[in-house]
Amino acid sequence: MIILGSAPKPAGHSTRPPLPPFLGHQLAAFRRALLKWFAAKRRALPWRQSRDPYRIWVAEIMLQQTRIAAVVPYYQQFLERFPTIAELARSDEAEVLRLWSGLGYYQRARNLQRAAREIVELHGGTFPRDAEVARMLPGIGDYTLAAVLSIAYGKPLAALDGNIARVLARLGAVQMPLREPKTRRKLQEEAQRLLALRHSGDWNQALMELGETVCTPRSPCCGECPVARWCRARAMGLEAEIPAKRMLRRGVRVTLGAVVLCDPRGKTLLLRSPGHHDAVLFSRLRQFPAIEIIGDMRDGADDGVWEEAKRRATTQIRNYLRDEFALQKLPTKSFRQLPALRHAVTFRDVVLLPVLVRVPRLPQHPEGEAVPLQDVPHMPISSATRKIARAALATLGELPT
């Protein structure tokens, strides 16, 4: 049970001691209050319309690291195309990635399909009910396991995501960083202890809902909270200080020169491997040839400095085309600088300096594939590659609708 020692009381707050949380009859009252609130306030999200484990599983995978508003249209389109686990299992990976394109974190989609194939092959096409069996599927961690099995099958497993961890931390006045393994283990134990065993699916969703809509990271709406009377952080005046702020990884600036080769037929070259840069930057999907540009690209630089940076990038791109693709003596008029683009990938701040290069024919490359430039925005690619393609098509006057 998470009952920490008292913390210094901020001036101006009541001196009454915080209630010991969830002792005896209070635990039953706490559970009733939260479940009653959830029954009245639950949002009508599409994955809550069914107890189908497949639909719940797809939603939980999509919701990892992604906002609900962004997920809803992808979720609906994905299930229209892949209405069953069997349909997902027998589809081409390229089609799965195409429908996932824009959600990011594409390994989620790959693992989802790999798991679907295992479920069809080993489990008769039904998501396993047994926790230890389900845990062996690709992409299934503790949270996803508990969420799917509790909501779909009523298994008494407590889920712990970021929202639930924050709620529990405030309820118990936990002042340690939530990402520390010891803290996480304590919160998981508390989540399991508080679980309403006969309503585990609704209980997990209720805690998530509370964290998403009321017990928010900043400015929690304590006056609207159905369980505020049991909250030690509020009683101690610490709701704004809990959870403890985590140390953010320092951002890294990356400058990439991307090359849109275009032949007289309107075809371009995409690569299947990253080459001379971090694979994460284009989500390990097909992309235009690209190279990391060496040199400073500071914000706020005057036009002269930026022009010099672009010239430096063009020189490095020329050398890259010569060394990697045996493209030499390309006339200067073949190169057209496209607008610089900004892109963010996790802690990386990416500056994209795309160049459109006209060539009489596309070079041969072991990782290359010639495709119509018009088709690129509709392919399973990263959002960065899509930005570059649209910039090139706009320059050519062929931007697709």
Backbone torsions as a table, in degrees:
resi	resn	phi	psi	omega
1	MET	NA	133.9	-178.2
2	ILE	-91.0	96.8	172.8
3	ILE	-130.1	98.4	-176.4
4	LEU	-86.0	166.4	176.5
5	GLY	-65.6	162.9	-177.2
6	SER	-67.5	148.2	178.4
7	ALA	-107.3	162.4	177.1
8	PRO	-56.0	134.6	-176.5
9	LYS	-87.4	120.4	176.1
10	PRO	-61.3	146.2	-179.1
11	ALA	-62.0	144.4	176.1
12	GLY	92.4	-3.8	179.8
13	HIS	-102.0	159.5	179.3
14	SER	-58.5	144.8	178.9
15	THR	-91.0	0.5	179.7
16	ARG	-66.2	142.5	-178.6
17	PRO	-69.4	150.4	177.9
18	PRO	-65.2	147.7	178.1
19	LEU	-65.4	134.4	170.0
20	PRO	-62.4	122.8	-172.2
21	PRO	-75.3	135.2	163.3
22	PHE	60.2	51.2	175.0
23	LEU	-104.8	131.8	175.8
24	GLY	57.7	-126.1	-175.3
25	HIS	-66.0	-20.0	-179.2
26	GLN	-64.1	-32.4	179.8
27	LEU	-63.6	-43.5	178.4
28	ALA	-64.2	-40.5	179.4
29	ALA	-66.4	-39.6	177.7
30	PHE	-60.6	-46.5	179.9
31	ARG	-62.2	-44.6	-179.5
32	ARG	-61.1	-42.9	-177.2
33	ALA	-63.4	-43.1	-177.8
34	LEU	-70.4	-43.6	-179.8
35	LEU	-66.5	-36.3	177.0
36	LYS	-64.4	-43.3	178.1
37	TRP	-61.7	-43.1	-178.0
38	PHE	-65.5	-39.7	179.6
39	ALA	-61.0	-33.0	-177.8
40	ALA	-87.5	-31.5	-169.4
41	LYS	-110.7	-3.8	-174.8
42	ARG	-58.7	137.0	178.7
43	ARG	-77.6	149.1	-178.9
44	ALA	-85.8	73.9	179.5
45	LEU	-86.2	146.3	-172.3
46	PRO	-60.2	-32.6	-178.7
47	TRP	-78.0	-4.5	176.5
48	ARG	-93.4	4.1	-179.0
49	GLN	-86.6	-2.1	-174.9
50	SER	-152.1	153.9	172.2
51	ARG	-100.1	13.6	179.3
52	ASP	-62.7	119.6	-176.9
53	PRO	-60.6	-31.7	179.1
54	TYR	-63.5	-47.8	-178.6
55	ARG	-65.3	-38.4	177.7
56	ILE	-66.9	-42.8	180.0
57	TRP	-61.1	-47.3	178.8
58	VAL	-59.2	-44.4	-180.0
59	ALA	-61.0	-45.8	-177.3
60	GLU	-64.5	-36.0	177.6
61	ILE	-68.7	-43.9	180.0
62	MET	-65.0	-33.3	-175.5
63	LEU	-77.1	-9.5	177.0
64	GLN	-65.2	121.9	176.7
65	GLN	63.7	16.5	-173.6
66	THR	-138.4	139.2	-178.4
67	ARG	-70.5	150.0	-179.1
68	ILE	-59.0	-44.5	-177.1
69	ALA	-59.9	-35.4	179.0
70	ALA	-73.8	-31.6	-174.5
71	VAL	-75.0	-37.3	-169.1
72	VAL	-52.1	-52.5	-178.8
73	PRO	-65.4	-35.8	177.4
74	TYR	-64.9	-42.0	-179.2
75	TYR	-59.9	-45.8	-177.7
76	GLN	-67.0	-42.9	179.1
77	GLN	-66.6	-38.9	-178.6
78	PHE	-62.6	-44.9	-177.5
79	LEU	-74.8	-26.4	173.0
80	GLU	-64.2	-39.3	-179.1
81	ARG	-81.4	-36.7	-178.4
82	PHE	-124.1	75.9	-173.9
83	PRO	-71.1	-15.7	-178.9
84	THR	-135.9	163.6	175.5
85	ILE	-61.0	-39.4	-179.2
86	ALA	-63.2	-40.5	179.5
87	GLU	-64.8	-41.1	177.6
88	LEU	-65.2	-41.1	-176.2
89	ALA	-63.9	-37.2	-174.4
90	ARG	-93.5	3.4	-179.4
91	SER	-84.6	160.3	176.1
92	ASP	-72.5	143.3	177.9
93	GLU	-59.1	-36.6	-179.0
94	ALA	-60.3	-37.5	178.8
95	GLU	-69.3	-39.4	177.4
96	VAL	-62.4	-46.0	-179.4
97	LEU	-67.4	-32.6	178.2
98	ARG	-62.3	-43.4	-179.7
99	LEU	-74.5	-19.9	177.6
100	TRP	-87.0	-15.9	-171.5
101	SER	-56.3	124.5	-177.0
102	GLY	107.6	-22.2	177.4
103	LEU	-78.4	-25.5	-179.3
104	GLY	78.8	178.0	180.0
105	TYR	48.6	60.0	-169.7
106	TYR	-67.9	-16.5	176.2
107	GLN	-62.4	-25.9	175.7
108	ARG	-59.8	-44.4	-178.8
109	ALA	-67.4	-40.4	179.3
110	ARG	-63.2	-44.8	178.9
111	ASN	-65.7	-36.2	178.8
112	LEU	-60.2	-44.8	179.6
113	GLN	-70.9	-39.8	176.7
114	ARG	-58.9	-43.8	179.1
115	ALA	-65.1	-39.8	178.9
116	ALA	-59.9	-40.1	179.1
117	ARG	-66.5	-38.4	176.4
118	GLU	-66.3	-38.9	-179.7
119	ILE	-64.2	-41.3	178.4
120	VAL	-66.6	-43.3	-175.5
121	GLU	-73.5	-38.1	-170.7
122	LEU	-110.4	-19.4	-170.8
123	HIS	-129.9	23.6	174.0
124	GLY	66.5	20.2	177.2
125	GLY	81.6	10.0	-179.6
126	THR	-119.1	134.6	179.1
127	PHE	-58.3	128.1	-173.9
128	PRO	-60.9	142.9	175.6
129	ARG	-83.7	-27.7	-177.1
130	ASP	-76.7	126.9	-174.4
131	ALA	-62.5	-42.9	-177.2
132	GLU	-69.0	-32.5	176.4
133	VAL	-70.4	-46.5	-179.1
134	ALA	-63.4	-33.3	-178.5
135	ARG	-62.8	-22.6	-178.3
136	MET	-80.2	-9.3	-178.4
137	LEU	-74.0	147.2	177.9
138	PRO	-58.9	135.3	174.8
139	GLY	79.5	7.2	-179.2
140	ILE	-101.6	107.1	175.6
141	GLY	-101.0	-174.8	-176.1
142	ASP	-59.5	-44.6	-177.6
143	TYR	-65.1	-51.0	-178.1
144	THR	-59.9	-40.9	178.4
145	LEU	-57.2	-51.8	-177.3
146	ALA	-65.8	-41.1	-178.0
147	ALA	-63.8	-49.1	-176.5
148	VAL	-66.8	-48.2	-175.0
149	LEU	-70.0	-33.2	178.9
150	SER	-74.3	-43.6	-176.9
151	ILE	-73.7	-43.2	-175.9
152	ALA	-80.1	-40.1	-171.2
153	TYR	-118.1	-1.9	179.7
154	GLY	71.9	20.6	179.3
155	LYS	-67.1	139.1	-176.6
156	PRO	-78.9	66.7	-179.2
157	LEU	-120.6	127.7	-179.3
158	ALA	-86.7	127.1	176.6
159	ALA	-86.4	149.0	177.3
160	LEU	-139.4	98.9	172.0
161	ASP	-109.4	-171.4	-177.5
162	GLY	-63.2	-38.1	179.3
163	ASN	-66.3	-45.5	-178.8
164	ILE	-66.7	-40.4	179.1
165	ALA	-60.1	-40.3	179.5
166	ARG	-66.0	-42.4	178.4
167	VAL	-60.2	-48.5	-178.6
168	LEU	-65.5	-36.4	179.1
169	ALA	-63.2	-40.7	179.0
170	ARG	-72.3	-40.3	178.7
171	LEU	-58.9	-40.0	-177.6
172	GLY	-99.3	5.5	-178.7
173	ALA	54.9	46.0	178.7
174	VAL	-81.1	117.0	-172.2
175	GLN	-105.0	7.9	177.0
176	MET	-91.2	154.5	176.1
177	PRO	-56.4	133.5	-172.1
178	LEU	-71.7	-19.4	-178.3
179	ARG	-84.1	-7.1	177.1
180	GLU	-67.2	133.4	-176.1
181	PRO	-53.8	-41.0	-179.0
182	LYS	-63.3	-42.8	178.7
183	THR	-64.8	-42.7	-179.1
184	ARG	-61.1	-41.8	179.3
185	ARG	-63.8	-41.9	179.0
186	LYS	-63.2	-41.7	179.7
187	LEU	-67.4	-36.3	177.3
188	GLN	-64.7	-41.0	177.2
189	GLU	-62.6	-42.1	179.7
190	GLU	-67.8	-39.2	177.6
191	ALA	-59.3	-42.2	-179.9
192	GLN	-68.4	-36.8	179.8
193	ARG	-67.1	-36.1	-177.5
194	LEU	-81.7	-14.6	-172.1
195	LEU	-54.4	130.6	172.3
196	ALA	-79.4	99.5	-166.6
197	LEU	-59.2	-37.2	-177.3
198	ARG	-83.3	-6.4	-179.7
199	HIS	-135.8	44.4	-170.2
200	SER	-62.7	-38.5	-179.9
201	GLY	-64.6	-49.3	177.9
202	ASP	-64.7	-35.8	-179.7
203	TRP	-63.1	-48.7	178.6
204	ASN	-60.6	-42.5	179.5
205	GLN	-67.4	-34.4	179.4
206	ALA	-64.8	-43.1	177.9
207	LEU	-65.4	-40.0	176.0
208	MET	-61.3	-46.6	-178.9
209	GLU	-61.4	-41.2	179.1
210	LEU	-61.6	-43.4	-179.7
211	GLY	-68.7	-33.0	-177.8
212	GLU	-78.7	-31.7	-170.5
213	THR	-113.8	-23.6	-174.8
214	VAL	-123.0	-56.6	-176.9
215	CYS	-88.8	60.5	-172.3
216	THR	-76.9	162.2	-177.4
217	PRO	-56.8	-43.1	179.1
218	ARG	-116.0	141.7	177.0
219	SER	50.6	61.4	178.4
220	PRO	-61.0	143.7	-178.3
221	CYS	-89.1	71.5	-173.3
222	CYS	-61.5	-30.4	179.3
223	GLY	-66.5	-18.8	179.3
224	GLU	-100.5	-0.5	-173.0
225	CYS	-80.0	126.5	-178.8
226	PRO	-72.3	-12.7	-178.1
227	VAL	-122.7	24.6	-177.4
228	ALA	-61.0	-30.4	-177.3
229	ARG	-65.9	-19.3	179.0
230	TRP	-99.7	5.5	-172.8
231	CYS	-88.5	112.7	179.7
232	ARG	-68.7	-36.5	-179.9
233	ALA	-61.6	-41.9	179.8
234	ARG	-67.1	-43.3	180.0
235	ALA	-61.0	-31.3	-179.2
236	MET	-93.7	1.1	-179.4
237	GLY	71.4	27.0	-174.5
238	LEU	-113.5	13.2	-174.8
239	GLU	-62.8	-27.7	179.2
240	ALA	-81.5	-20.9	-178.2
241	GLU	-93.4	-12.4	-179.0
242	ILE	-113.5	133.5	2.8
243	PRO	-77.7	160.0	178.6
244	ALA	-62.0	139.8	179.7
245	LYS	-66.2	137.2	179.0
246	ARG	-92.0	153.2	177.4
247	MET	-70.9	123.8	179.6
248	LEU	-86.8	140.6	176.7
249	ARG	-68.7	135.1	-178.4
250	ARG	-63.5	135.2	-179.7
251	GLY	-66.4	150.8	-179.6
252	VAL	-122.5	129.5	176.2
253	ARG	-88.3	128.7	177.3
254	VAL	-126.1	131.3	176.2
255	THR	-113.6	125.1	-179.1
256	LEU	-119.0	136.4	168.2
257	GLY	-98.8	120.9	-179.5
258	ALA	-111.4	141.6	-173.5
259	VAL	-116.6	117.6	173.7
260	VAL	-99.3	96.0	175.7
261	LEU	-77.5	135.7	-177.5
262	CYS	-137.1	123.5	179.7
263	ASP	-96.1	175.3	-176.5
264	PRO	-61.6	-20.5	179.1
265	ARG	-87.9	1.2	-179.8
266	GLY	82.4	16.8	178.1
267	LYS	-94.2	153.8	179.0
268	THR	-130.7	172.9	-177.7
269	LEU	-111.8	126.1	172.0
270	LEU	-113.3	146.3	178.6
271	LEU	-107.1	148.6	179.2
272	ARG	-94.1	-5.1	177.6
273	SER	-136.3	154.0	-170.0
274	PRO	-69.1	-35.3	-178.4
275	GLY	78.1	-116.1	-167.0
276	HIS	-97.1	45.4	176.0
277	HIS	-168.4	174.8	-179.8
278	ASP	-66.3	127.7	-177.7
279	ALA	-61.8	-27.1	-177.4
280	VAL	-63.0	-28.4	-171.9
281	LEU	-63.3	-26.5	175.8
282	PHE	-120.3	26.3	172.2
283	SER	59.0	24.5	178.9
284	ARG	57.2	31.2	177.0
285	LEU	-112.2	172.7	177.7
286	ARG	-58.4	144.4	-171.9
287	GLN	-153.7	166.9	171.5
288	PHE	-72.6	152.6	173.3
289	PRO	-54.7	137.6	-176.5
290	ALA	-150.6	154.4	179.9
291	ILE	-143.9	142.3	176.3
292	GLU	-72.8	130.5	-177.9
293	ILE	-89.3	129.1	179.9
294	ILE	-89.8	126.4	179.7
295	GLY	136.6	159.3	-174.8
296	ASP	-79.3	133.7	175.6
297	MET	-128.0	65.6	-173.2
298	ARG	-72.1	146.8	171.2
299	ASP	-67.1	148.8	175.2
300	GLY	83.1	2.6	179.6
301	ALA	-67.9	147.2	179.2
302	ASP	-73.7	170.7	-173.7
303	ASP	-59.5	-37.5	-179.4
304	GLY	-62.4	-42.1	179.0
305	VAL	-65.8	-40.7	179.2
306	TRP	-64.5	-42.4	179.0
307	GLU	-62.4	-39.3	177.6
308	GLU	-64.8	-39.5	178.7
309	ALA	-63.4	-41.0	179.8
310	LYS	-66.5	-38.4	177.2
311	ARG	-64.2	-38.8	178.2
312	ARG	-63.7	-41.8	179.2
313	ALA	-63.3	-42.0	-180.0
314	THR	-62.2	-39.8	177.8
315	THR	-61.8	-44.6	-179.7
316	GLN	-66.8	-35.9	177.8
317	ILE	-66.5	-41.0	176.6
318	ARG	-58.1	-45.4	179.5
319	ASN	-64.1	-38.0	178.0
320	TYR	-63.6	-45.5	179.3
321	LEU	-63.8	-36.8	178.4
322	ARG	-67.2	-47.2	-173.7
323	ASP	-77.5	-37.1	-173.4
324	GLU	-91.3	-32.2	-172.8
325	PHE	-123.2	3.8	-179.9
326	ALA	57.6	32.9	176.3
327	LEU	-95.9	106.6	-176.1
328	GLN	-122.5	157.9	174.1
329	LYS	56.8	36.8	174.5
330	LEU	-74.1	129.6	-178.6
331	PRO	-64.9	149.8	-178.4
332	THR	-57.1	-35.5	-178.4
333	LYS	-67.4	-13.9	177.5
334	SER	-73.6	-20.3	-176.2
335	PHE	-95.4	133.1	174.2
336	ARG	-133.7	117.7	-179.4
337	GLN	-72.7	125.5	175.9
338	LEU	-89.8	164.1	180.0
339	PRO	-59.0	140.4	175.3
340	ALA	-64.4	144.4	-177.3
341	LEU	-125.4	149.6	175.4
342	ARG	-109.6	145.2	-177.5
343	HIS	-151.8	144.4	179.4
344	ALA	-120.7	132.5	176.2
345	VAL	-134.2	110.9	-175.0
346	THR	46.9	-117.7	-176.9
347	PHE	-90.2	5.2	-176.7
348	ARG	-96.6	132.5	172.0
349	ASP	-103.3	110.2	-170.6
350	VAL	-103.8	129.0	168.8
351	VAL	-102.6	121.7	179.3
352	LEU	-101.5	124.6	176.2
353	LEU	-113.9	82.1	-176.8
354	PRO	-79.3	147.0	178.7
355	VAL	-129.0	130.8	173.8
356	LEU	-92.6	124.7	-176.4
357	VAL	-123.9	118.4	176.9
358	ARG	-82.6	130.1	178.6
359	VAL	-132.1	149.5	178.6
360	PRO	-66.6	-30.8	174.5
361	ARG	-154.3	151.2	-178.6
362	LEU	-74.2	142.2	179.1
363	PRO	-73.1	155.1	173.2
364	GLN	-81.6	139.3	179.3
365	HIS	-150.2	136.3	-177.1
366	PRO	-61.3	-25.3	179.2
367	GLU	-104.6	10.0	-172.5
368	GLY	-96.2	157.7	177.1
369	GLU	-145.5	126.4	177.9
370	ALA	-86.8	125.1	-178.8
371	VAL	-138.7	153.7	174.3
372	PRO	-62.8	131.2	179.5
373	LEU	-57.8	-35.0	178.4
374	GLN	-58.7	-29.6	-175.8
375	ASP	-83.3	-18.1	-170.9
376	VAL	-58.3	-44.5	-178.4
377	PRO	-60.7	-18.3	-177.2
378	HIS	-99.3	2.7	-178.3
379	MET	-90.3	165.0	175.3
380	PRO	-73.5	91.1	-176.3
381	ILE	-134.6	168.8	176.8
382	SER	-74.4	162.7	178.3
383	SER	-65.1	-30.1	177.8
384	ALA	-64.9	-45.4	178.1
385	THR	-62.7	-38.4	179.2
386	ARG	-64.7	-40.6	177.5
387	LYS	-59.4	-44.2	-179.0
388	ILE	-64.3	-44.5	-179.1
389	ALA	-61.3	-43.5	-178.6
390	ARG	-67.5	-35.4	177.0
391	ALA	-64.8	-40.6	178.6
392	ALA	-66.5	-43.5	-179.6
393	LEU	-66.8	-35.8	177.1
394	ALA	-64.4	-40.3	178.2
395	THR	-64.7	-36.8	178.4
396	LEU	-80.7	-6.9	-177.7
397	GLY	75.2	25.0	-176.9
398	GLU	-125.6	32.2	-177.7
399	LEU	-64.7	124.3	-179.0
400	PRO	-71.8	151.3	178.0
401	THR	-81.8	NA	NA
